[in-house]
Amino acid sequence: MLKEIKNVIFDLGGVICDIEIERVVAAFREIQMPNMANLMDPCYPAEVNERMECGEISWEEACDEMRKIDNRPEVTNEQIEWVYREFLPRVNGAKLDTIDRLRSMGIRTYILSNTNPRAIEIVRDRVREATGRELDSYFDAIYLSFQLGILKPSPAIFERMIEQSGINPAETLFVDDGSRNADTAHALGFSIYCPPTNGEWMHIFEDLNN
């Protein structure tokens, strides 16, 4: 199957960048925001996170809403950013090395991610820390929910990506740790691989020629 693949689309959190739900829950509780701690879902954002990740509200507006949810007006934006940094602690350089190898073989690589403006900057920081390079240097294009105004698993975000990139789903592998996201991609004709969150997926490319 992989011999016919010309494009690979990766999710971001849990696939490229590790996510730590226990750490983000603990961090929200540390700054005494237990209601926000209970809203965290790494694959399918809810309430204020959903509105931020589909671009309805800015990071600053989201911080205001988070403070209201827990009635904690004294919590600063910087404290909330610290919480999100706990959520996205590291990038595995070996995964980015594999993406580099795919690109050297002529395979186009993309990101399609539910994320928000501050989280993507945190991921960019993590990539610089791990590799000394920019995130964009590993991909032909990056498609982010808050910029497109649509969240996975909606088919519309995949259709928008197909329209903008010109990719053929029949020639494309989609790698995402969210089963509902993978199901949507499969229904649209993509090949799919659904690794466990923070799991390794590099082995599926081992049979490709160097």
Buried (B, 14 or more C-beta within 10 A) or exposed (E): EBEEBEBBBBBBBBBBBBBBBEBBBEBBBEBEBBBBBEBBEBBBBEBBBBBBBBBEBBBEEBBBBBBEBBEBEEBEBEBBBBBBBBBBBEBBBEBBEBBBBBBEEEBBBBBBBBBBBBBBBBBBBBBEEBBEEEBEEBBBBBBBBBEBEBBBBBEEBBEBBBEEBEBEBEBBBBBBBBEEBBBBBBEBEBBBBBBEBBEEBBEBBEEEEE
